[in-house]
Amino acid sequence: MRPLPPPRSGSALIIVLWVMVVLSSIALALAYHTRLDVKMAGYQVQRQQARSLARAGLTRALVILRDDLLKDNDLLDKTDDDLVPVDNEDKGFKYDAYAEGWGNNPDLLTDVEYGDGAFTVQIEDLSDKLNLNAAWVTVEILSRLLQQLGNSEEDSQKLAALIVDWRDPDPNASDAGDHRRGDNSTEDAYWNPDQDPRDIEAGGPQFVLKNAFFDSMEEVLLLLDKLQLPHSILYGEDSNRNGKLDPNEDDGDETPPGDNADGELQRGMMDYCTVMGAGMVNLNTIKKECLEAMLFPFLGDSAEHVAENIDEYRRGNDGDFGTDDDRFFREINNNDNDDMDLLNITGVDPQVAANLKRMGNVSSPRFLIRSTGMVRDVRYTITAVVGRSFLPEEQLGRDPLDQTKVVDLDALSLREKEQVRFIFERYEDH
């Protein structure tokens, strides 16, 4: 009889080792996921803190804009904690300029620390742009602006004509700078050159014009696609709209978007045009390029020089906007009799001044607020477009549908007694 083999203790050891390997792997995986959960929880906390800071910045911007309008209506008294500086010589003049509290207030709007984070707020006057929906913004004005942004005369003329035909209600084609306008005078025929006019009449055009106001600047993309023009005409090189020149926006054609790799951020229509508001520009803040385009129809090539003179005059001796030596217009007709008058600028005669006053004034009803909260490496941005208006005291408590109905002012809430009203026309929270 053969003896039994000795027990194989090595096999048991191998099994134990494998069990330890499996358990260690599970433990490591659990530890990894636990760390990840802790990190995500921390990120969510910081993100919520950053969001709260962004909301705080937005609120501060609204308070500054409110106090600015109260000052303009001589209702803001000077105190030690003013958010908006009050100058007795300045009170009662309804104007907006970069040198005011909303445009130049870094201590209250830039890197404002609170708790573990900070917020930064930018307030932008939307009346510093040309309104694509304004009737006075003609093909000639738009074409000149587009050429200043680096587009060819032919492309600029065609896009400008299509913008006007897109928004206006009439059926007549605008001058796009080529002979076809004389052959096909209607918009539908002109912008559908490959379609038989009889087919257009029977079934409608393939490319349908809106014949109504633009609802957003992004509608311009439809027109660029129609003309087979690049989207960079609208966005410039700033494809992500962060206002900075990112590496992919300065590397030529290596990565999208296409750019000229010159180290400078080339801006597009988005920075010079808007579709919000009534159409009047603010002559205190309107961009120089827009000024030149506005002046071009009646000054021709001299428009560039006159626009530069106006811009230099507004900036003051230091050449910067938003500083103490800025020259701004408190009254469109200089009724305050101060030294800040359009007619003091070289190249601006009474006729030029009259044309500018037809297109602009000196105040702004609409602002873009961009507030960013920051906690460590986490950022949260709120973007809002607000319309600002003033309600005289005699209008408080009146029924907007029946002005004869008046409520006792003492019965109104603090909110109902507020004379400065804001309407949020756009709100992006991300």
Secondary structure as UniProt FT lines:
FT   HELIX           9..72
FT   TURN            73..74
FT   TURN            80..81
FT   TURN            88..92
FT   TURN            98..99
FT   TURN            101..103
FT   HELIX           106..109
FT   STRAND          112..114
FT   TURN            115..116
FT   STRAND          117..125
FT   HELIX           126..128
FT   STRAND          130..131
FT   TURN            132..133
FT   TURN            135..136
FT   HELIX           139..148
FT   TURN            149..150
FT   HELIX           153..167
FT   HELIX           180..183
FT   HELIX           187..190
FT   TURN            193..194
FT   HELIX           197..203
FT   HELIX           217..219
FT   HELIX           220..226
FT   TURN            227..228
FT   HELIX           232..235
FT   TURN            236..237
FT   TURN            239..240
FT   HELIX           247..249
FT   TURN            252..253
FT   HELIX           269..271
FT   STRAND          273..274
FT   STRAND          281..282
FT   TURN            283..285
FT   HELIX           288..299
FT   HELIX           300..302
FT   HELIX           303..315
FT   TURN            316..319
FT   TURN            321..322
FT   TURN            324..325
FT   TURN            332..333
FT   TURN            335..336
FT   HELIX           342..344
FT   TURN            346..347
FT   HELIX           350..359
FT   STRAND          360..361
FT   STRAND          366..375
FT   TURN            376..377
FT   STRAND          378..390
FT   HELIX           393..395
FT   TURN            396..397
FT   STRAND          398..399
FT   TURN            400..401
FT   STRAND          402..406
FT   HELIX           409..411
FT   HELIX           414..417
FT   STRAND          420..429
//
